[in-house]
Amino acid sequence: MQEVMSYRGYKGTIEYSLEDNILHGEVLGIRSLLSYEGNTLQELKDDFEDTIDDYFECCKNHNMTPEKPYKQNIVINLEPDL
């Protein structure tokens, strides 16, 4: 199971690199690639939140609308006799 954290409606992964000995992650559900890292869980959380805040600031400065995260829902329509 992959752990995620949330901030301002965005979700981000919590991953660990054995090679680099660091925590890292990326924001889920948008086309833009937003990544963050930290040496501790608190640093990772702080950098995740700073990344989201910086994304909103960048969008504002470039007169762009921030992407809204998509929701992963699956709708299945079944016939009544099933």
Protein Blocks (a to p, Z undefined) as FASTA:
>chain_A
ZZdddeehiacdddddfklopacdddehiabdcddddfbfklmmmmmmmmmmmmmmmmmm
nopacdddddddddddddfkZZ
